[in-house]
Structures are given as C-alpha cells and as structure tokens.
Amino acid sequence: VILLWTDLDERGQLHSYDPTADPAFPEGIRTVPFRDLSWSADGGVVFFGIADWEDKFVPTGEDTDGEEDDSEEEDAHEDPATVEIWHWADTFVMPWQKVHASQDRRRNMLAAWHVESGEFVQLGQDLIEERVTPIEYTEMAYVAEWSKYAMERSIGRPGADIYLQDIGTGERTLMVENINDRYLEESPGGKYLLYMDDGHFWTIHVGTREITNITVGAAVSFIDYESDQTSKVYPDELQKPPFGVAGWTTDDAGVLLYDECDIWVVATDGSGAERLTDGSAEEVRHRLVRPELAVQSRWAPPEFDSREEEWIDLDQPVYLSL
C-alpha cells in the first residue's frame, strides 16, 4: 500500500493506493520496495516500480501441499548440476547473466498513480529492453525501446526507437527509429527532446511532436570526427561522438553546443545558430564552467533544484575555461 499526505501547510490530507483493491492493477504483478517513489513536478502523479511476482520456491522433499515426498530423498543427496545451457539466440551470454543476476532480480517497470483520480497507469512494458523517463513539467514521458537492437547493443552497437508516452493513458507514439539513445536528453523545461543522428542535432517538440534538424544550417560541425571513439549504430552506420552539450538557455529557447574550439547557441526550433566565443581563430578551446556545480561529483550528472537553476541566462555573466 502506498500512503502519502498532501496540503501539509494546512490540516493535511491522506491519500492511499492499494494495488490489491484496484481491478486495473495487472494480475501477477507486484509493487517493488527497491525503487524510490518520485513525484511529478506539479505533485499530481506519483511514480513507482512494478515487477512480476517470483515463482514460489518449493524445497526439495516437499510437495506443494507441504507434505514430505520420500521419492525425492535420494535426489537430495546428489551433487548440484553443473551444466550450463547456452542458446544462440540469447542476448546475454551465461557469464554475463551470472554477474548481473542480482541486478536482474531488481529490474522493474515504471507505473504512475494519479493522486486525485486514484487512477493507475502502467507505463513500462518490458523489464529489460526499454527505459521509461517522465518528462518534467509535462504529462508525458519518453521511452527508449531497443528490442529490435538488443543483440547489437550487447556487443556495443547502440540503437533504440524513441516514443512519446501519455502518462494519463499509457499510449505511445513512435517518434524516431534507430538512434543512439546515449545522446538523448530532455530540456529543463520539458519542451524538447534533443538527440543526435546522421552527424546533426535534432529536437522533438514534446507538445507538437515536430522534429527539427537544428544544426543543418550551422557553418561548423558539432561532431568530433577526429575522436578515437567510434560507435557502430545498427546495422552498419559508424558514428563519432559530439563535442558536447553545455546546457540550455532560458525557457528552452536554445541549446548551447560545443564545436572544436567554440560555444554556440542554437535555437531549439531550428531558426538559427550564433557563435558566442572566438576561439577558432587562435585554436583556443572555450568551454562553459558552472562554479555552483563544483561541489558535485564529476562522475555523476549535475543535479538542479529547479529548471530556473538549470537554465543558463545569457544576459548574465558566465564563466569559461580556456
């Protein structure tokens, strides 16, 4: 049972959700304790994890009624089997399965509880071959789904289909196929998704579903073609990494992209690109620095308390490293 309280500044109101009392909750599914609950930005939706019930373990020597089974007594003294069954269609080989067995037992799918209506909506549809991420400040989520590319991903060839999903209904809309989802990100205000494909950056407008190549008109490339890193996107496209994304400007109006030496602000609607620095003339690399993030781990994504904090206001001074 999930319990939560709202209106704490007043008398407080208790809300509860009992999956066993909800006919819409899928049979054979349970809520999981090892995924933290999270809220939507407006507090109207609570997200939690669900997974299949595991089969009940019946100890050797007992039948399902709990009575002793003498016919199994001899088998109980035999050594455990050491045979491993490998199959050519397995996405993950047996050694990988052994190493990740504990992690696999904690896999779960995302679900949404709409607090006011009490409605349950299952968002995740697969435990292994997809990732569902709610988009802040919207009633949508994006889904990276890679069942068609699972074997290729297991050998370092990333590929995924991207969907927009309605959190209220669970309905999905396919937006783009076979992209490297490692470079997929949402804007701080939730208006856009940014991804890389065919040597360019593209945006998906979450509200209108419009897809735009935002760098096609820029006079430079934002892809590091001299990098030693090369990923192969299914089936045979070679892809170099980008120089990087520095951040987003106020109201999701622009995204800051790096080329080899400079920082550019590129309009998220594809209307233009402007170079903010002048490093290419003397081959001096300019990169954005955010001192307020210095105390955070360099190995983890930066954390912000609000979209206003994450946005970069270009009307204010910014720090650069040269």
Secondary structure, 3 states (H helix, E strand, C coil): CEEEEECCCCCCEEEEECHHHCCCCCCCEEECCCCCCEECCCCCEEEEEEEECCCCCCCCCECCCCCECHHHHHHHCCCCCCCCCCCCCCCCCHHHHHHCHHHHHCCCEEEEEECCCCEEEECCCCCCCEEEEECCCCCEEEEEECHHHHHHHHCCCCCEEEEEEECCCCCEEEEEEEECHHHCEECCCCCEEEEEECCEEEEEECCCCCEEECCCCCCCCCECCCCCCCEEECCCEEECCECCEEEEEHHHCEEEEECCCCEEEEECCCCCEEECCCCCCCCCCCEEECHHHCCCCCCCCCCCCCHHHHCECCCCCCEEEC
